[in-house]
Amino acid sequence: MAVYLDHAATTPMLGESIAAYTSALGIVGNPSSIHSQGQNAKRLLEEAREAVAASLGCDPIEVVFTSGGTESINLAIKGLYWARNSPGNRRPRILVPLGEHHATVDTVEWLERYEGAILEWLPLDSLGRVSVGAVADAFAAHDDIALVSLLMANNEVGTLQPVEQVVAIASAHGVPVHADAVSSYHRLPIDFAASGLAALSVSAHKIGGPLGIGALVLARSTTVVPLIHGGGQQRDVRSGTQDAPAAIAFGVAAQHPPVSLAPLRDRIIDGVRAAVPDAVLRGDPIDRLDNNAHFTFPGCEGDSLLFLLDVSGVSVSTGSACRAGIPEVSHVLRAMGVSDADARGALRMTLGHSSTEADVDAFLAALPAAYARARRAGFADRDVNE
Ligand SMILES: Cc1ncc(COP(=O)(O)O)c(C=O)c1O
């Protein structure tokens, strides 16, 4: 039986969410319509918004449904940037840590290229944590900061980020902070109201809800310029007929209480260390996501290991992007000071609601042979027969 250890990429839909989704697909009526069928759809949609809001500690009116994490992040970063930049009032600077998800990296780089943004890249330490000192220094040096955007926890190496401290510094200067909580949702407690954040992005398919829906939590006091214009739905922030069935299924997943995956994660970490003593755990060994185990394996290509494990029926990830079939060295590991040679042996195992001890044990059983073969193959740009 196939073993799935790539829940950070996407996790299977929960049975309750599938059931709610399929029955909601029969709903008749646009939630914006005034007739009773429209109002019925609206009621169900708003109940879903309440469920999502309850899971994030925010007010339902602050929940803007989007198509997923990537759209939420684009809306937060571009929307805040545009709202805080007008011809007579320029605040072009964006503070952003190295090692963010590409949804953030590519968005801020787009703003740099087309909208004149100035990017202030904040360094990571060797465990993958953003430097709070660098945030404080940037605020001491500049008074033209539009926003700060950072991960709540790194999606590759699992390290929790000092969001509270960053918000404390930024708030003292009246600058909004956006948190990418896509990989943290249901893995860390999130209390938006208490956080002082201006905006927070989440995605349903990471918590057992459907693909194609997410949310941007936007504090009532925060203004963003919308990406999408149209019928003025959702406070005029995100126009378009709302997807009530997807929202309902999202709401069901949001209410599903997450269980701690730390024991299974530690079983992976201990097992890998026992099987391959040279493998190096990356990210913070303690302050890390409870579903993330990330290692670099010396002397081999993470992709080879991934393919060999796949042949054994175990799905894992290298954690980083693969462009046009060519593996890329992780920008997160680079930012942590890991050499390219070491970073190439990266492998990320992530757990979810359906994970079992048997999954972990099957992975650990397949690992030694896969590693031995991957080492024999060496690096892709060397002669594999050497
Ligand atoms: C940290 C993080 N941010 C953003 C995203 C993008 O979310 P989505 O797949 O919902 O667009 C992901 C997905 O992998 C993620 O892990």
The ligand as an SDF file (V2000), in Angstrom:
LIG
                    3D

 16 16  0  0  0  0  0  0  0  0999 V2000
    3.9400   28.2010    3.2510 C   0  0  0  0  0  0  0  0  0  0  0  0
    3.1090   28.1530    2.0210 C   0  0  0  0  0  0  0  0  0  0  0  0
    2.6350   29.2870    1.5080 N   0  0  0  0  0  0  0  0  0  0  0  0
    1.8490   29.2970    0.4220 C   0  0  0  0  0  0  0  0  0  0  0  0
    1.5140   28.1340   -0.2320 C   0  0  0  0  0  0  0  0  0  0  0  0
    0.6130   28.1960   -1.4360 C   0  0  0  0  0  0  0  0  0  0  0  0
   -0.6820   27.7810   -1.0850 O   0  0  0  0  0  0  0  0  0  0  0  0
   -1.7170   27.2040   -2.1810 P   0  0  0  0  0  0  0  0  0  0  0  0
   -1.1780   25.8860   -2.6190 O   0  0  0  0  0  0  0  0  0  0  0  0
   -3.0080   27.0800   -1.4560 O   0  0  0  0  0  0  0  0  0  0  0  0
   -1.7810   28.2040   -3.2750 O   0  0  0  0  0  0  0  0  0  0  0  0
    2.0020   26.9210    0.2590 C   0  0  0  0  0  0  0  0  0  0  0  0
    1.7180   25.6640   -0.4640 C   0  0  0  0  0  0  0  0  0  0  0  0
    2.5620   24.8010   -0.5760 O   0  0  0  0  0  0  0  0  0  0  0  0
    2.8160   26.9320    1.4200 C   0  0  0  0  0  0  0  0  0  0  0  0
    3.3110   25.7990    1.9330 O   0  0  0  0  0  0  0  0  0  0  0  0
  1  2  1  0
  2  3  1  0
  2 15  2  0
  3  4  2  0
  4  5  1  0
  5  6  1  0
  5 12  2  0
  6  7  1  0
  7  8  1  0
  8  9  2  0
  8 10  1  0
  8 11  1  0
 12 13  1  0
 12 15  1  0
 13 14  2  0
 15 16  1  0
M  END
$$$$
